[in-house]
């Protein structure tokens, strides 16, 4: 049995991030909610937790994350929508650092995405879980989520 790896991902609305990673082959579980890290990022920020078994997927997962939210720009709502990758152990932190550096050089981008330790998770309300899957025709989904899913398909 393979050991599952976990990452927290924050970048924008957790409805969008959830929908994106529910479509990524190899991601086995997606939980939508709010993550806290250490001070000064110890406030709740919209995010997801994903589980996957194959570490070979790590670069693809991080690349998709960086390409499907504003990972290179600050904006006025960064407190609620922190651009971050949350790690659960030092080994994963090291792996993510290598991937982030590789992708930064490969794409010639300076990412603002923070690499932060995971502290706690609070699940979002039940009525917004699986938002895209339960409301694919909602205006929000059409406007914000579907363009991100197009990026995921293009990266496949």
N, C-alpha and C positions, 0 to 999 in steps of 0.2 A: 504494500500500500504506500502510495506517495504521500509525503508530508505536504500539507497545504501551506502556501505562503499567503500573507495578508499585507495589504497596503490600504491606507486611507487616501482618498483623493478629493481635493477641494479646488474649485475653480470658478464656479458660477452656481447657478441654481441647481440644487441637488436633484430636481426633477430631470433636468437635462443630463447631468452626469450619470444618474442612474440609468436612463434610457440608452445612453452611449455604451456603457459597459455591459448592459444586458445583451447587447448585440455582438460583443467581442468573443469570438470562438476561443475557448480555453478558460474564460472567466466562469467559474462555477457558482459563485454566489455574490449577490450585490445587496448591500443593506444601505438604505437611505436615511440620513439623519443629520446630526450635528456633532462635530468633533471639537474637543478642547485640547490644547497643547500646553506647553509651559509658558510662564510669563515672558514677554508681554503678550503672547498669543494664547492666553488662558481663558478667552471668552469663546462662546459657542460660534461656530462658523459652519455654514451648510457644506456637507460633504457626504461621501459614501465610503463604505468599507467593501473591498473586493477580496475574494479568495480565489486562488489559482494554484494548480499543482505543478506546472512546468515552468521552472525559472527561465527557460529559454524565451518565454513570452514577455519577460520583464521589459526589454527595450521597446517592444511593440506597444505594450500597455502604456508606458510612459510617453512614448511618441504620440499615441492617440490622445492621451490626456492633454499634452501640450498643444496639440493642433486643434482641439475642440473647445478651448476657452481662451480668454484674453491672458495668455501666459507671458506676454512681453510688455504689458502696459499696466500702469496704476490707474485706478478710477476711484470715484467717491464712495463706493460701497464695498471696498476691500475688507472691512471689518466683518461684514456678513458673508462675503464671498471671497474668502482668502484663497489665493492661488498657492496650493500646497500639496506636498506629498508627505504623508505621515507614515513613519516607520515604527515597527513593533519591537525591533531588536537591532543591535549594532551591526550584525552581518548584513541585514537588508539595507541599513543606512549606507554602508560602504558600497554595496552593489548599485544602489540608486545614484550615488555621487558619480560613479564611473559612467553610468548610462547618461546622466544629465550632461556631463562634460562632453561625452561623445556626440550627443544630439546637438548640443550648442555649437560645436565645431562643424558638424555635418550640415546643419541648416543655417549656419552663420547667424545665429540668434543669441541675444542676451536675454535669458529668461529671468523673470522676477519670482518665479515659483520657489517657495521656501521648502526646505527639507526639514521637517519638524518631528520631534518625538510624539507619539500618540500618548495621550493621558486618559481621555474618557470619550465615550460615545453615548449619545442619546438618540434613540430612534425617533423619526418624525411621525406625525399623526398618521394613523391607519388610513384615513380617507385620501391621503396623497401618495401612499405607497404605490409603486407600479403605475405612476401617473400616465406615462405615455401608453403603456399597454392597455389601460382601461379607458383612455380618452384620445385615441390617435387622431381624431378629427377636430379636437378642440383648437381654437385659434392659436393658443400659446404653443401647442405642439407643432402646428403647421409652420409657424413663424420662427420658432427658436430651436426646437428639437430636430425636426426633419433635416435642416441644413447640416447639422452635426452628424446625423446618421449617414448623410451623403458622403461626408468626409471619411467616416469609418469604412464605408463600402469602397471608396476610392483607394484607401490605404491597404485593403485586403489583397 
